[in-house]
Amino acid sequence: MYVQGKRIKERIPGLPEAQGSKGSAENGHDRTIQLLTIGESTIAGVGVDTHQDGFTGTLARTIADTLPCNVRWRVYAKSGYTADRVREKLIPLVEETHVDLIVIGIGGNDAFKLRSPGKWKRDVTELLKALRLRFPSPPIVFINMPPVKAFPAFTSLMKASIGNLVEILGEELEELIKDWPGVHYYALKLNLKDWISRMNIEAEPSEFFSDGVHPSKLTYQIWAKDMAQFILSRSVLSSQDGTGS
C-alpha cells in the first residue's frame, strides 16, 4: 500500500489551494453571522481557484440566502494537515475575537497517515479544547468524512483499507462529540450516487474529482449546500445573536 500510495502521489499533479481566504455573502439584512472554516485540503479548496467557488463561499451563500442574513467568512486551512497539526499550526493564527459558527473538515489525512482511533480521539479532543478556550459558546460542526472509497486515483487495496479507516474515525468522532455540548457532526457517509439522486444532479462520477483525489468545483458546491441544510436543520444558529464583528 505504501508503494501504491507513492506511485499515485507521483502521478497526481500538485494542485494549489484556493485563493481569497476571507469574504462575505451580503443580503442587506441587519443580522450578520461570522463563520470560520478550519481544516485540511477540503477546506483549503484544493481543486478550485477561489474560496468563493469552493466549499466555504458556497456554504456562506447558502446559509445567507436561506436564513436570510449576511455571512462573513474566513478560512484557516492547510492541505495535508492532520487534526493535531490543525490545532498546533492553525488555531493560533485565528484573528477573530467573535465567531457565530465554526465548521471543521478533517480526517482524510489522519486516515492516510494510518492514525489509530485512539490517537484520533485524543487529537480531536485537544482540538476542541483549544477552540473552546478561544470561543466558549458558538456551535462547532464537523463535516462528513471524505469519500475515500470513491477516489478514482486509489487502488482497490487503498480504497478498502484507508476507506474503512476513514469510516472508523467517523464513528469515533460521532461517539466523541456526545460529551461536547454545541458540537455537531454530519455522520452521513458520502455516496456519489446518493448525491446524484437526492440532489437531482446530472453528472458522471468522474466529474466529482479534480485530480482523482480532491473534490471538483461541482463537489465542493454540492457538499457545501448539503452541509448548509444539515446546519440549518439542526437550528444550531438559532441561539446566536448574529452580531459578528
C-alpha positions as CSV (number, residue, x, y, z in Angstrom):
1,M,0.0,0.0,0.0
2,Y,2.9,2.3,0.7
3,V,4.4,1.7,-2.7
4,Q,1.0,2.2,-4.4
5,G,0.4,5.5,-2.5
6,K,3.9,6.8,-3.5
7,R,3.2,6.0,-7.2
8,I,-0.2,7.8,-7.0
9,K,1.4,10.8,-5.4
10,E,3.9,11.0,-8.2
11,R,1.3,10.8,-10.9
12,I,-1.1,13.3,-9.4
13,P,-0.2,17.0,-10.2
14,G,0.2,19.2,-7.1
15,L,-2.9,21.4,-7.2
16,P,-2.7,24.8,-5.4
17,E,-5.0,25.8,-2.6
18,A,-7.8,28.2,-3.3
19,Q,-7.2,31.9,-3.2
20,G,-9.0,34.6,-1.1
21,S,-9.2,33.4,2.5
22,K,-12.0,35.7,3.5
23,G,-15.1,37.2,2.1
24,S,-18.8,37.7,2.7
25,A,-22.3,36.9,1.4
26,E,-24.3,40.0,1.8
27,N,-28.1,40.2,1.7
28,G,-28.7,43.6,3.1
29,H,-30.1,42.3,6.4
30,D,-29.5,43.5,9.9
31,R,-28.3,40.1,11.1
32,T,-24.6,39.2,10.3
33,I,-23.0,35.9,11.1
34,Q,-19.3,35.4,11.4
35,L,-18.3,32.0,10.0
36,L,-14.9,30.3,10.4
37,T,-14.0,27.2,8.4
38,I,-10.9,25.2,9.6
39,G,-9.2,22.1,8.4
40,E,-7.4,20.1,5.7
41,S,-7.4,20.2,1.9
42,T,-11.2,20.2,1.5
43,I,-11.5,23.4,3.5
44,A,-8.3,24.8,1.8
45,G,-10.1,24.5,-1.5
46,V,-7.6,22.3,-3.4
47,G,-9.1,21.9,-6.8
48,V,-10.8,25.3,-7.3
49,D,-9.3,28.7,-8.0
50,T,-11.0,30.7,-5.2
51,H,-12.8,30.1,-2.0
52,Q,-15.8,31.9,-3.4
53,D,-16.3,29.0,-5.8
54,G,-15.3,26.4,-3.2
55,F,-16.8,24.9,0.0
56,T,-16.7,28.0,2.2
57,G,-18.0,30.5,-0.2
58,T,-20.9,28.2,-1.2
59,L,-21.7,27.3,2.4
60,A,-21.8,31.0,3.3
61,R,-24.1,31.9,0.4
62,T,-26.5,29.1,1.1
63,I,-26.8,30.0,4.7
64,A,-27.2,33.7,3.9
65,D,-29.9,33.0,1.3
66,T,-31.8,30.5,3.4
67,L,-32.0,32.2,6.8
68,P,-31.7,35.0,5.4
69,C,-28.8,37.0,6.8
70,N,-25.3,38.3,6.0
71,V,-22.4,35.9,6.4
72,R,-18.8,37.0,6.8
73,W,-16.4,34.1,6.4
74,R,-12.7,33.3,7.0
75,V,-10.8,30.2,6.1
76,Y,-8.0,28.7,8.1
77,A,-6.8,25.5,6.4
78,K,-3.8,23.7,5.0
79,S,-3.6,20.8,2.7
80,G,-2.0,17.7,4.3
81,Y,-2.8,18.7,7.9
82,T,-4.0,16.2,10.4
83,A,-6.1,17.0,13.5
84,D,-3.0,17.6,15.7
85,R,-1.4,19.9,13.1
86,V,-4.6,21.9,12.7
87,R,-4.6,22.5,16.4
88,E,-0.9,23.3,16.6
89,K,-0.5,25.4,13.5
90,L,-3.8,26.9,12.5
91,I,-5.7,27.7,15.7
92,P,-3.0,30.2,16.9
93,L,-3.5,32.1,13.6
94,V,-7.1,32.8,14.2
95,E,-7.5,36.6,14.4
96,E,-11.3,36.8,15.0
97,T,-12.5,37.6,18.5
98,H,-16.2,36.9,17.9
99,V,-17.5,33.9,15.9
100,D,-21.0,32.6,15.4
101,L,-20.2,29.3,13.7
102,I,-17.2,27.1,13.3
103,V,-17.1,24.4,10.6
104,I,-14.3,21.9,10.6
105,G,-13.2,19.5,7.9
106,I,-10.5,16.9,9.0
107,G,-10.0,13.2,9.0
108,G,-8.7,12.4,5.5
109,N,-5.0,13.0,6.3
110,D,-5.4,11.2,9.6
111,A,-6.6,8.1,7.7
112,F,-3.8,8.5,5.1
113,K,-1.2,8.5,7.9
114,L,-2.9,5.5,9.5
115,R,-3.7,7.2,12.7
116,S,-5.2,4.8,15.3
117,P,-8.7,5.5,16.5
118,G,-7.3,6.2,20.0
119,K,-4.8,8.9,18.7
120,W,-7.5,10.4,16.5
121,K,-9.9,10.8,19.5
122,R,-7.1,12.4,21.6
123,D,-6.2,14.8,18.9
124,V,-9.8,15.8,18.2
125,T,-10.4,16.3,21.9
126,E,-7.3,18.6,22.2
127,L,-8.5,20.5,19.1
128,L,-11.9,21.0,20.7
129,K,-10.3,22.1,24.0
130,A,-8.2,24.7,22.1
131,L,-11.2,26.1,20.3
132,R,-13.4,26.3,23.4
133,L,-10.7,28.2,25.2
134,R,-10.9,30.8,22.4
135,F,-14.6,30.6,21.7
136,P,-16.6,29.1,24.5
137,S,-20.1,29.3,23.1
138,P,-20.5,29.2,19.3
139,P,-21.6,25.9,17.6
140,I,-18.9,23.7,16.1
141,V,-19.8,21.5,13.2
142,F,-17.7,18.7,11.7
143,I,-18.3,18.0,8.0
144,N,-18.6,14.4,6.7
145,M,-15.5,12.3,6.3
146,P,-14.1,12.3,2.7
147,P,-15.5,9.6,0.4
148,V,-12.1,7.8,0.1
149,K,-13.8,4.6,-1.3
150,A,-14.9,6.6,-4.3
151,F,-11.5,8.2,-5.1
152,P,-10.8,7.3,-8.8
153,A,-7.0,7.5,-8.3
154,F,-6.9,5.0,-5.5
155,T,-6.2,1.3,-5.9
156,S,-8.7,-1.3,-4.6
157,L,-6.4,-2.0,-1.7
158,M,-6.2,1.7,-0.7
159,K,-9.9,2.2,-1.1
160,A,-10.6,-0.7,1.2
161,S,-8.0,-0.1,3.9
162,I,-8.0,3.7,4.1
163,G,-11.6,3.9,3.2
164,N,-12.6,1.6,6.1
165,L,-10.3,3.5,8.4
166,V,-11.9,6.8,7.5
167,E,-15.3,5.4,8.3
168,I,-14.0,4.1,11.7
169,L,-12.6,7.5,12.5
170,G,-16.0,9.0,11.6
171,E,-17.7,6.6,14.0
172,E,-15.3,7.5,16.8
173,L,-16.0,11.2,16.1
174,E,-19.7,10.6,16.3
175,E,-19.3,9.0,19.7
176,L,-16.8,11.6,21.0
177,I,-19.0,14.7,20.4
178,K,-21.7,13.3,22.6
179,D,-19.7,14.6,25.5
180,W,-19.4,18.1,23.9
181,P,-22.5,20.4,24.1
182,G,-22.8,22.5,21.0
183,V,-20.7,20.3,18.8
184,H,-22.2,18.5,15.8
185,Y,-21.1,16.0,13.2
186,Y,-22.7,15.2,9.9
187,A,-22.2,11.5,10.1
188,L,-23.8,10.6,6.7
189,K,-21.3,8.6,4.6
190,L,-20.8,10.4,1.4
191,N,-22.0,8.5,-1.6
192,L,-21.9,10.0,-5.1
193,K,-24.9,8.0,-6.4
194,D,-26.9,9.3,-3.3
195,W,-25.9,12.9,-4.2
196,I,-26.9,12.5,-7.8
197,S,-30.3,11.1,-6.9
198,R,-31.1,13.1,-3.8
199,M,-29.9,16.5,-5.2
200,N,-31.1,15.8,-8.8
201,I,-27.7,16.2,-10.4
202,E,-26.8,15.2,-13.9
203,A,-23.1,14.2,-13.6
204,E,-20.8,11.3,-14.1
205,P,-18.8,10.0,-11.1
206,S,-15.5,11.3,-12.7
207,E,-16.9,14.9,-12.6
208,F,-16.8,14.9,-8.8
209,F,-13.0,14.9,-8.6
210,S,-10.4,17.5,-9.9
211,D,-7.5,15.1,-9.9
212,G,-8.8,11.7,-8.8
213,V,-8.5,12.6,-5.1
214,H,-9.5,16.2,-4.4
215,P,-13.1,17.5,-5.0
216,S,-14.0,19.4,-8.1
217,K,-15.9,22.7,-8.1
218,L,-19.1,20.7,-8.6
219,T,-18.4,18.6,-5.5
220,Y,-17.4,21.5,-3.3
221,Q,-20.6,23.2,-4.1
222,I,-22.9,20.2,-3.6
223,W,-21.1,19.3,-0.4
224,A,-21.4,22.8,1.0
225,K,-25.1,23.1,0.1
226,D,-25.7,19.7,1.8
227,M,-23.8,20.8,4.9
228,A,-25.8,24.1,5.0
229,Q,-29.0,22.1,5.0
230,F,-27.7,20.0,7.9
231,I,-26.6,23.0,9.9
232,L,-30.0,24.8,9.3
233,S,-32.0,21.6,10.0
234,R,-30.3,21.3,13.4
235,S,-31.1,25.0,14.2
236,V,-27.5,25.4,15.5
237,L,-27.6,29.1,14.7
238,S,-30.9,29.9,16.3
239,S,-29.3,30.8,19.7
240,Q,-26.7,33.0,18.1
241,D,-27.2,36.8,18.3
242,G,-25.6,37.3,14.9
243,T,-23.5,40.3,15.8
244,G,-20.4,39.0,14.2
245,S,-17.5,41.5,14.0
